[in-house]
Amino acid sequence: MLLFRPVNQAELDLIIQSDWMKFPPSLVGQPIFYPVLNEEYAIQITREWNVPSYGVGHVLKFEVKDTFLASYEIQKVGLNHHLEFWIPSEELEKMNQNITGKIELIGSYS
């Protein structure tokens, strides 16, 4: 399944260090990793949260095996296109192992 993720520059730097292969561990106080299901929503999050908080935000796309995502429900958290998965932070490394291909940067905003 194709997913998207809004990130700040520090997160992007760690993803680049992994050769675009995995997401870094969640920060303390972030119990959920939430990849989103569409680019529009990822851009909205980046513009409304990352840019005001960090001065810059990026949108990434990546693919995860359907077999991994089958145990998670899609969460609707607002408008019809506000769809995301809630992956507990302690399961993030397992998700990283189920990424197919590389994570791609598809947009940067400031």
C-alpha atoms as a printed R data frame, in Angstrom:
    type eleno elety resid chain resno       x      y      z
1   ATOM     1    CA   MET     A     1   0.000  0.000  0.000
2   ATOM     2    CA   LEU     A     2   1.235  3.465 -0.875
3   ATOM     3    CA   LEU     A     3   1.439  5.746  2.183
4   ATOM     4    CA   PHE     A     4   2.580  9.284  2.918
5   ATOM     5    CA   ARG     A     5   4.259 10.878  5.904
6   ATOM     6    CA   PRO     A     6   4.793 14.534  6.835
7   ATOM     7    CA   VAL     A     7   8.167 15.076  8.552
8   ATOM     8    CA   ASN     A     8  10.343 17.880  9.838
9   ATOM     9    CA   GLN     A     9  13.972 18.441  8.816
10  ATOM    10    CA   ALA     A    10  15.456 16.485 11.740
11  ATOM    11    CA   GLU     A    11  13.365 13.429 10.839
12  ATOM    12    CA   LEU     A    12  14.272 13.793  7.163
13  ATOM    13    CA   ASP     A    13  17.974 13.934  8.027
14  ATOM    14    CA   LEU     A    14  17.686 10.632  9.923
15  ATOM    15    CA   ILE     A    15  15.820  9.019  7.023
16  ATOM    16    CA   ILE     A    16  18.552 10.171  4.631
17  ATOM    17    CA   GLN     A    17  21.171  8.649  6.992
18  ATOM    18    CA   SER     A    18  19.311  5.329  6.684
19  ATOM    19    CA   ASP     A    19  19.753  5.536  2.889
20  ATOM    20    CA   TRP     A    20  16.009  6.241  2.578
21  ATOM    21    CA   MET     A    21  15.176  2.811  4.003
22  ATOM    22    CA   LYS     A    22  13.505  3.462  7.380
23  ATOM    23    CA   PHE     A    23  11.849  5.929  9.689
24  ATOM    24    CA   PRO     A    24  13.640  6.908 12.901
25  ATOM    25    CA   PRO     A    25  12.303  5.887 16.317
26  ATOM    26    CA   SER     A    26   9.474  8.035 17.599
27  ATOM    27    CA   LEU     A    27  10.293 10.793 20.036
28  ATOM    28    CA   VAL     A    28   9.386 10.473 23.702
29  ATOM    29    CA   GLY     A    29   5.755 11.461 24.060
30  ATOM    30    CA   GLN     A    30   4.841 10.177 20.576
31  ATOM    31    CA   PRO     A    31   3.158  6.820 21.235
32  ATOM    32    CA   ILE     A    32   1.828  6.465 17.681
33  ATOM    33    CA   PHE     A    33   3.427  6.586 14.241
34  ATOM    34    CA   TYR     A    34   0.753  7.759 11.838
35  ATOM    35    CA   PRO     A    35   1.333  7.299  8.125
36  ATOM    36    CA   VAL     A    36  -1.480  8.823  6.068
37  ATOM    37    CA   LEU     A    37  -3.259  7.419  3.033
38  ATOM    38    CA   ASN     A    38  -3.172 10.375  0.665
39  ATOM    39    CA   GLU     A    39  -0.804 13.089 -0.414
40  ATOM    40    CA   GLU     A    40  -3.336 15.911  0.045
41  ATOM    41    CA   TYR     A    41  -3.675 15.153  3.753
42  ATOM    42    CA   ALA     A    42   0.108 14.842  4.214
43  ATOM    43    CA   ILE     A    43   0.612 18.249  2.586
44  ATOM    44    CA   GLN     A    44  -2.084 19.765  4.812
45  ATOM    45    CA   ILE     A    45  -0.392 18.419  7.958
46  ATOM    46    CA   THR     A    46   2.993 19.676  6.796
47  ATOM    47    CA   ARG     A    47   1.717 23.165  6.028
48  ATOM    48    CA   GLU     A    48  -0.389 23.484  9.193
49  ATOM    49    CA   TRP     A    49   1.964 21.833 11.709
50  ATOM    50    CA   ASN     A    50   5.540 21.343 10.532
51  ATOM    51    CA   VAL     A    51   6.049 24.668  8.772
52  ATOM    52    CA   PRO     A    52   4.743 26.800 11.693
53  ATOM    53    CA   SER     A    53   6.601 24.681 14.268
54  ATOM    54    CA   TYR     A    54   9.896 24.052 12.448
55  ATOM    55    CA   GLY     A    55  10.009 26.551  9.572
56  ATOM    56    CA   VAL     A    56  10.050 23.741  7.016
57  ATOM    57    CA   GLY     A    57   8.175 20.525  6.389
58  ATOM    58    CA   HIS     A    58   8.531 17.666  3.956
59  ATOM    59    CA   VAL     A    59   6.181 15.076  2.519
60  ATOM    60    CA   LEU     A    60   7.409 11.551  1.895
61  ATOM    61    CA   LYS     A    61   5.853  8.601  0.130
62  ATOM    62    CA   PHE     A    62   6.620  4.952  0.693
63  ATOM    63    CA   GLU     A    63   5.097  1.520  0.250
64  ATOM    64    CA   VAL     A    64   4.380 -0.996  2.996
65  ATOM    65    CA   LYS     A    65   3.386 -4.612  2.491
66  ATOM    66    CA   ASP     A    66  -0.357 -5.116  2.739
67  ATOM    67    CA   THR     A    67   0.198 -8.164  4.930
68  ATOM    68    CA   PHE     A    68   1.764 -5.941  7.614
69  ATOM    69    CA   LEU     A    69  -1.008 -3.326  7.454
70  ATOM    70    CA   ALA     A    70  -3.797 -5.928  7.561
71  ATOM    71    CA   SER     A    71  -3.750 -5.930 11.363
72  ATOM    72    CA   TYR     A    72  -4.375 -2.165 11.585
73  ATOM    73    CA   GLU     A    73  -7.615 -0.306 10.982
74  ATOM    74    CA   ILE     A    74  -7.737  2.822  8.864
75  ATOM    75    CA   GLN     A    75  -8.617  5.757 11.122
76  ATOM    76    CA   LYS     A    76 -10.733  8.670  9.866
77  ATOM    77    CA   VAL     A    77  -9.728 11.688 11.942
78  ATOM    78    CA   GLY     A    78 -11.678 14.555 10.421
79  ATOM    79    CA   LEU     A    79 -12.711 15.152  6.837
80  ATOM    80    CA   ASN     A    80 -13.245 12.241  4.457
81  ATOM    81    CA   HIS     A    81  -9.651 12.418  3.189
82  ATOM    82    CA   HIS     A    82  -8.154 12.535  6.721
83  ATOM    83    CA   LEU     A    83  -7.251  8.856  6.742
84  ATOM    84    CA   GLU     A    84  -4.306  7.346  8.556
85  ATOM    85    CA   PHE     A    85  -3.013  4.240 10.250
86  ATOM    86    CA   TRP     A    86  -2.118  4.296 13.938
87  ATOM    87    CA   ILE     A    87   0.958  2.154 14.422
88  ATOM    88    CA   PRO     A    88   2.208  1.932 18.013
89  ATOM    89    CA   SER     A    89   5.741  3.325 18.262
90  ATOM    90    CA   GLU     A    90   7.036  0.020 19.603
91  ATOM    91    CA   GLU     A    91   5.962 -1.587 16.281
92  ATOM    92    CA   LEU     A    92   7.694  1.000 14.080
93  ATOM    93    CA   GLU     A    93  10.791 -1.150 13.492
94  ATOM    94    CA   LYS     A    94   8.570 -3.998 12.295
95  ATOM    95    CA   MET     A    95   6.848 -1.560  9.925
96  ATOM    96    CA   ASN     A    96  10.270 -0.426  8.679
97  ATOM    97    CA   GLN     A    97  11.079 -4.063  7.872
98  ATOM    98    CA   ASN     A    98   7.933 -4.200  5.733
99  ATOM    99    CA   ILE     A    99   8.703 -1.132  3.614
100 ATOM   100    CA   THR     A   100   9.200 -2.145 -0.006
101 ATOM   101    CA   GLY     A   101  11.694 -0.040 -1.925
102 ATOM   102    CA   LYS     A   102  12.930  3.291 -0.676
103 ATOM   103    CA   ILE     A   103  11.197  6.198  0.998
104 ATOM   104    CA   GLU     A   104  10.841  9.113 -1.438
105 ATOM   105    CA   LEU     A   105  10.768 12.873 -0.838
106 ATOM   106    CA   ILE     A   106   7.911 14.282 -2.918
107 ATOM   107    CA   GLY     A   107   7.586 17.822 -1.564
108 ATOM   108    CA   SER     A   108   9.153 20.440  0.704
109 ATOM   109    CA   TYR     A   109   7.347 23.457  2.153
110 ATOM   110    CA   SER     A   110   8.393 26.572  4.049
